[in-house]
Amino acid sequence: MAQKEDPVVKGRNLSQGEGFIKAEHKSEESRTIFCMDIVKKVYRFYESWQGEKRIIGASVCGLPLVAVFVGRHSYPQIIVQYSIHAREWVTALLAQEQILRGLNRGGAWFVPMVNPDGVLLSVTGEAFLRQIPPWRAEFLRQINGSGDFGLWKANANAVDLNVNFSAGWGMGESNVFMPAPENYIGRRAFSEPETRALKRFTQDICPDATLSYHTKGEEIYWEYGQKGEALARDERIAAALAEETGYAATKITGSGGGYKDWCIREKGIPAFTIEAGSDALKHPLKECDLAPILVKNRDVVRRLAEAL
């Protein structure tokens, strides 16, 4: 199948950061910023991928949201998304390992970085702010309250993308109602280009299940009001993922507006959130924290496909 491209980002050299900022802000420094290791690795991997792939949309600052396909177009079809929270960028590296493992059954679309603006802000701080319009940079500085953006979770509009979906939007116990480094729900459900892109992509693919990677805590969240056969089905699959990872399959209360929540409530499919990494680790997890995560999660997507 031919690669699909969003017209906003068509023709860009992703691994070199071309076209990601307005012309008046371009410089050699901007090339460096938009090629920070983690983002550069994602785009280089995407450009080198010889299989099916597509750009599903663009971020607030115009960065492409990329996806690659592994397997066959047969049952089951899965979407796996990573780095929807900025400080959890290490999950994008897990994505590459899982992609290379392949599947024995069905197929999966991997979206390794849903929030590239936020990742760059979290990783580079002021260096990123110097490459975006001054009004936005000042807005983000005021919201954060300091020059250290290492714990930032939101996108470049200071919206937490994982509380911006419509299922239970604004009903989460930790929700806030003004721009913030985390937990701000946005002006309305799907107010953000990143969540709209993931929504459109999910509606286009019609997956049989979805998986969302976060850090940290070694837990698997799987429940959001399912009943009857759906509840039993999803509990069984969560148990299989728990067996694969050694993580605890856990019911949580007080959540709302997440991608998992939307997939369960609006699409009626199994959807899981995995909090990878020991709770003893400190945010943001680093690349040096990845090895034990890989050991426990390398074959999770394979196991999910087999359990469906």
C-alpha positions, 0 to 999 in steps of 0.5 A: 500500500502506498504511503499516505502523507498529510499535506501539511508536512508532505515533502519534508526531510524529517530526519533533518528537521526541515520545515518544522518552524516558520521561515523567520525562525530558521537557523543552524541552531534550529536544525540542531534543536529539531534533531535532538537525539530522541526525535531524530531517532524517530524520524530517521527510523520512519524514513528508513522503514521499507514497509507501509507507513504514513504521516497521520497529522501534525503537531501544534508546531507543525511536526509530523506524527508518523506511523509504521505498519508491521504484519498483515492486514488480517485479524487482529489489527492493533494501534500502539501509541507512545510519548503522548506525555512529553516527559515519557519520551523514552517509550518512543525507543521501546516502540522501535524495538517492538516494531523490529520484533514483528508479529506472528498474527495480524498487524499493528500500526505503531505511532512512536511519538504522539507529542513531539513538541512536548518531547522537545520542550521537555528535553531541551527547554529554553533551546526549543523555546528560542525556535518558536514564536516569542509569544508562544515561548513566553506563554509556555514559560509563564505556565511552567513557572521555571526554565526547567521543563523536564517534568512537562507532560503537555503539548505546546498549547499546555494541554495534556493530550491524554485528558483531551479525548471525549470519553469522560472529558473533564470528569477526571479527579486530577483534571485542571481547567486552565493551561498547565504542565499536566492535566489541563483538559483543553477548551473542549474535547479534541481541541488539539491537533494531536488528539484529532489526528489520533482520533482520525487515524483510529477511525480510519484503521478500525483496530480490534484493540489499542495499546498506549505506553506510558511511564512509570509504575509497572501497571496495566490499566484495562477497565473503563466501564465495560460490562458482561462479555466485554468485561470478561474479554478485556480482563482475560487479555489484561491477564495475558499482558500481565503474565507477559510483563510481570506487571499488575493488571489494575482497575483504576477510578477517577480517570477520564479523557484518555485515549484508552478510555475513548477506545473502550467507551466510543469504539467498544474495543479492548484498550490498554495502558501500560505504565512501563518502568519501576515506580522507583525510577524518577521522571523523566526516565532516561535511555539508561533506564530502558534495558529492563523495560525492553526485557519485560515489554519486547513481545507485548504487542505479539502477546496482545495479538495472540490473546485477541 
